[in-house]
Amino acid sequence: MVNRQDAKYVQQHLANERTYLAWIRTSITIVGLGFLAAGVIFRSSPYGMAGHRVAAVVGIGAVVAGGAIMGLATKDYFVKRRGINEEAFQTTALLIWLMLVTLGVVDICLVILVVILMFY
């Protein structure tokens, strides 16, 4: 049975679901980057252990951040759903800032990994 309040704002609810799925795809991508970083294999060199440590930290951090983004996206979906029905919609900044910081840190760490691979 369809909730009358949900039916009143079908387009907004469908847009909310699309946004939620986009966040889920993004978090899966971040987790994938984490697995990729953790799986980087270094040649035998004096800096190999440092590279492995950086790869492990980046990998684990990206997996944890991806999970956090997934959790916050789910929470945000239900908050927006309630806001749409109550005609009191508010956007969230926490998820956006978390995404910016997460991708920035992962990006910097992956650049460090590439430098280690290329020059050592």
Backbone bond lengths (Angstrom), bond angles and torsions (degrees), N, CA, C in turn:
res aa  C-N    CA-C-N  psi(-1)  N-CA   C-N-CA  omega(-1)  CA-C   N-CA-C  phi
1 M - - - 1.456 - - 1.527 109.43 -
2 V 1.309 116.17 137.13 1.455 122.17 -177.72 1.524 109.73 -86.56
3 N 1.317 115.84 132.64 1.452 122.15 175.36 1.527 107.70 -71.52
4 R 1.321 117.51 127.93 1.472 120.95 -177.15 1.526 111.50 -60.83
5 Q 1.314 116.86 -37.50 1.467 119.95 -179.87 1.530 110.03 -65.18
6 D 1.356 117.66 -42.87 1.467 120.98 177.11 1.526 110.85 -62.82
7 A 1.324 117.15 -40.63 1.464 121.90 -177.77 1.527 111.61 -65.43
8 K 1.308 117.08 -28.06 1.463 121.62 -178.87 1.542 111.24 -65.55
9 Y 1.316 116.38 -29.46 1.471 121.63 -176.28 1.531 111.38 -123.80
10 V 1.307 116.46 48.23 1.464 121.49 -175.61 1.530 111.19 -56.71
11 Q 1.327 118.36 -48.25 1.465 120.98 -177.06 1.529 111.81 -60.78
12 Q 1.322 117.10 -40.99 1.455 120.19 179.80 1.528 111.14 -67.21
13 H 1.341 116.19 -38.94 1.467 119.29 178.87 1.528 111.21 -67.52
14 L 1.325 116.97 -38.50 1.462 120.09 177.76 1.535 110.40 -65.35
15 A 1.322 117.11 -39.74 1.465 120.43 177.19 1.524 110.45 -65.22
16 N 1.322 116.86 -39.62 1.464 121.44 177.32 1.529 110.16 -61.04
17 E 1.323 117.64 -42.32 1.463 120.84 179.10 1.529 111.19 -65.81
18 R 1.323 118.00 -40.16 1.466 120.80 178.00 1.529 110.84 -63.05
19 T 1.320 115.72 -41.41 1.460 120.02 178.18 1.518 110.82 -63.69
20 Y 1.322 115.78 -42.85 1.470 120.39 178.11 1.525 110.68 -59.63
21 L 1.317 117.09 -46.26 1.458 120.30 -179.74 1.527 111.36 -64.75
22 A 1.319 118.16 -33.11 1.464 120.68 176.01 1.529 110.54 -65.04
23 W 1.339 116.22 -40.99 1.469 119.43 176.89 1.526 110.26 -63.76
24 I 1.316 117.43 -39.88 1.474 120.63 179.72 1.525 109.47 -64.35
25 R 1.326 118.25 -44.68 1.472 120.54 177.36 1.527 111.03 -59.86
26 T 1.323 116.77 -40.65 1.454 120.87 179.20 1.521 111.13 -64.67
27 S 1.321 117.40 -43.18 1.467 119.81 179.53 1.527 111.31 -66.28
28 I 1.328 117.31 -36.66 1.469 120.31 176.18 1.530 109.79 -64.07
29 T 1.321 117.85 -38.08 1.461 121.79 177.34 1.522 110.83 -63.59
30 I 1.325 117.21 -42.27 1.466 120.95 178.84 1.523 110.23 -64.11
31 V 1.332 117.16 -42.26 1.463 120.74 176.68 1.529 109.66 -61.41
32 G 1.336 116.76 -41.86 1.465 120.67 177.93 1.516 111.92 -61.50
33 L 1.342 117.62 -40.29 1.460 121.08 175.57 1.526 110.62 -61.71
34 G 1.325 115.10 -37.35 1.470 119.28 178.00 1.512 111.83 -63.14
35 F 1.332 116.44 -44.71 1.460 119.70 177.39 1.522 110.84 -64.23
36 L 1.314 116.96 -39.06 1.455 121.10 178.79 1.525 110.38 -62.88
37 A 1.327 116.57 -47.05 1.460 120.58 -179.84 1.524 111.14 -63.44
38 A 1.325 117.02 -41.89 1.463 120.55 -179.45 1.522 111.08 -68.46
39 G 1.310 117.53 -24.87 1.455 120.94 -177.78 1.514 114.65 -92.01
40 V 1.335 117.05 1.97 1.462 119.96 -179.89 1.530 108.63 -65.60
41 I 1.328 115.94 130.16 1.461 120.94 -179.24 1.522 108.76 -105.43
42 F 1.305 115.94 127.94 1.456 121.62 -178.92 1.523 110.27 -99.73
43 R 1.329 115.14 146.46 1.458 120.15 173.81 1.515 108.94 -68.67
44 S 1.310 115.78 161.14 1.464 119.83 176.39 1.519 109.23 -66.63
45 S 1.269 115.92 118.88 1.461 121.65 178.15 1.514 107.96 -159.62
46 P 1.311 116.44 166.09 1.468 117.68 178.76 1.534 112.43 -64.24
47 Y 1.347 116.90 -20.40 1.461 120.39 -179.02 1.527 112.41 -99.22
48 G 1.329 116.54 5.74 1.457 121.22 -177.96 1.523 113.14 -59.59
49 M 1.326 116.31 -42.74 1.471 119.44 -179.72 1.522 111.55 -65.68
50 A 1.336 116.29 -39.53 1.469 119.08 177.87 1.521 109.51 -62.53
51 G 1.327 116.67 -41.62 1.460 120.71 178.09 1.515 112.07 -62.58
52 H 1.328 116.40 -41.72 1.463 120.11 178.03 1.528 111.19 -63.17
53 R 1.312 115.52 -40.32 1.476 118.93 179.34 1.535 111.17 -64.96
54 V 1.318 115.92 -45.78 1.472 119.55 178.55 1.522 109.84 -61.03
55 A 1.341 116.73 -44.26 1.465 120.40 179.58 1.519 111.31 -61.53
56 A 1.329 117.04 -41.05 1.465 120.30 179.92 1.528 111.31 -65.95
57 V 1.325 116.89 -43.83 1.468 120.63 179.88 1.527 110.72 -64.16
58 V 1.332 116.09 -45.40 1.466 119.67 178.95 1.523 110.19 -62.66
59 G 1.326 116.26 -44.68 1.467 120.10 -178.71 1.514 112.89 -61.84
60 I 1.315 116.01 -50.41 1.468 119.93 -179.36 1.526 110.16 -65.23
61 G 1.336 116.96 -41.98 1.467 120.29 178.96 1.518 112.59 -61.76
62 A 1.336 116.79 -41.07 1.471 120.09 -179.95 1.522 111.04 -67.84
63 V 1.328 117.27 -38.38 1.469 120.04 178.41 1.532 110.10 -65.27
64 V 1.322 116.68 -44.12 1.472 120.31 178.58 1.531 110.73 -64.47
65 A 1.333 116.81 -43.96 1.465 120.14 179.62 1.523 111.31 -64.48
66 G 1.333 117.42 -40.26 1.463 120.65 176.98 1.517 111.61 -60.78
67 G 1.332 116.11 -41.46 1.472 119.82 176.72 1.517 112.11 -65.11
68 A 1.333 116.63 -40.03 1.469 120.42 178.40 1.521 110.98 -64.36
69 I 1.335 116.39 -41.87 1.468 120.03 178.85 1.522 109.81 -64.41
70 M 1.328 116.88 -39.55 1.464 120.48 178.47 1.537 110.24 -62.23
71 G 1.315 116.66 -44.23 1.466 120.40 178.66 1.515 112.59 -64.30
72 L 1.337 116.77 -45.35 1.462 120.11 179.03 1.522 111.87 -66.37
73 A 1.337 117.19 -35.26 1.469 120.14 177.97 1.529 110.55 -64.67
74 T 1.331 116.10 -39.45 1.468 120.04 178.69 1.527 110.48 -65.54
75 K 1.332 116.22 -44.60 1.464 120.11 177.97 1.528 110.00 -61.36
76 D 1.333 116.29 -45.00 1.464 121.74 -179.59 1.527 111.62 -61.51
77 Y 1.338 116.99 -38.18 1.466 121.18 178.57 1.532 110.54 -57.95
78 F 1.334 115.83 -47.25 1.467 118.66 -177.44 1.526 112.05 -71.80
79 V 1.333 117.74 -32.74 1.466 120.58 176.02 1.532 109.52 -65.34
80 K 1.342 116.75 -44.67 1.466 119.97 178.80 1.524 110.95 -65.10
81 R 1.318 117.14 -38.55 1.470 120.72 178.95 1.527 110.60 -58.83
82 R 1.325 115.81 -47.05 1.462 120.29 178.78 1.527 110.10 -65.11
83 G 1.348 116.67 -41.40 1.467 120.41 179.40 1.517 112.84 -63.04
84 I 1.339 116.83 -38.75 1.468 120.20 177.64 1.520 109.93 -62.88
85 N 1.315 116.94 -45.95 1.464 120.51 -178.53 1.519 112.34 -66.75
86 E 1.311 116.84 -32.30 1.468 120.36 -179.23 1.533 111.92 -91.73
87 E 1.335 116.88 3.94 1.461 122.99 -178.12 1.522 111.52 55.32
88 A 1.324 115.61 38.60 1.465 121.73 -179.67 1.522 109.30 -135.48
89 F 1.320 116.28 50.40 1.455 121.53 -176.13 1.525 111.68 -67.64
90 Q 1.344 116.30 135.14 1.456 122.49 175.51 1.514 108.66 -136.05
91 T 1.319 116.68 139.78 1.459 119.72 177.77 1.522 109.67 -83.36
92 T 1.337 115.09 164.91 1.452 120.12 178.92 1.514 110.06 -117.28
93 A 1.317 116.84 142.12 1.462 121.07 178.58 1.524 111.34 -101.92
94 L 1.322 117.64 -23.78 1.461 121.43 -176.40 1.519 112.38 -57.14
95 L 1.304 117.12 -46.78 1.458 121.41 -178.63 1.523 111.40 -63.88
96 I 1.310 117.56 -39.30 1.461 121.96 179.28 1.526 110.64 -65.67
97 W 1.324 116.98 -45.98 1.464 120.22 179.30 1.523 111.60 -65.57
98 L 1.322 117.14 -40.27 1.461 120.36 177.88 1.521 110.61 -61.48
99 M 1.322 117.17 -41.34 1.461 121.15 178.63 1.526 110.50 -63.56
100 L 1.325 117.74 -45.39 1.457 121.68 179.78 1.524 111.23 -60.15
101 V 1.306 117.34 -48.90 1.463 121.29 -178.76 1.525 110.61 -64.59
102 T 1.333 116.97 -44.77 1.462 120.97 -178.82 1.520 111.29 -60.61
103 L 1.324 116.83 -51.74 1.460 119.49 -178.61 1.526 111.53 -66.28
104 G 1.314 117.73 -34.46 1.463 120.62 177.59 1.519 112.00 -64.37
105 V 1.327 116.75 -46.34 1.465 120.88 179.40 1.524 110.71 -65.38
106 V 1.328 117.19 -45.20 1.467 120.55 178.84 1.527 109.81 -61.21
107 D 1.323 117.29 -41.66 1.460 121.35 179.81 1.528 111.37 -62.01
108 I 1.303 117.74 -47.78 1.466 121.74 179.87 1.532 110.67 -62.17
109 C 1.309 116.72 -44.02 1.470 120.38 -179.79 1.530 111.58 -66.29
110 L 1.312 117.87 -37.65 1.464 119.85 177.45 1.526 111.19 -67.67
111 V 1.321 117.78 -34.46 1.465 120.50 174.89 1.529 109.64 -63.85
112 I 1.322 117.08 -42.31 1.468 120.72 176.93 1.526 110.13 -60.28
113 L 1.321 117.77 -42.38 1.465 120.97 178.38 1.523 111.29 -61.34
114 V 1.309 116.76 -43.41 1.468 120.23 -179.83 1.531 110.25 -63.98
115 V 1.318 117.30 -41.03 1.464 120.47 178.37 1.520 110.28 -62.58
116 I 1.323 117.03 -44.15 1.464 120.64 178.27 1.521 110.32 -59.93
117 L 1.317 116.53 -43.49 1.476 120.21 -179.82 1.522 112.18 -65.49
118 M 1.313 116.95 -39.15 1.466 119.80 -173.73 1.525 112.66 -77.26
119 F 1.310 117.80 -38.73 1.451 120.11 -170.89 1.527 114.93 -104.06
120 Y 1.310 118.14 -6.61 1.465 118.38 -178.66 1.484 111.24 -127.08
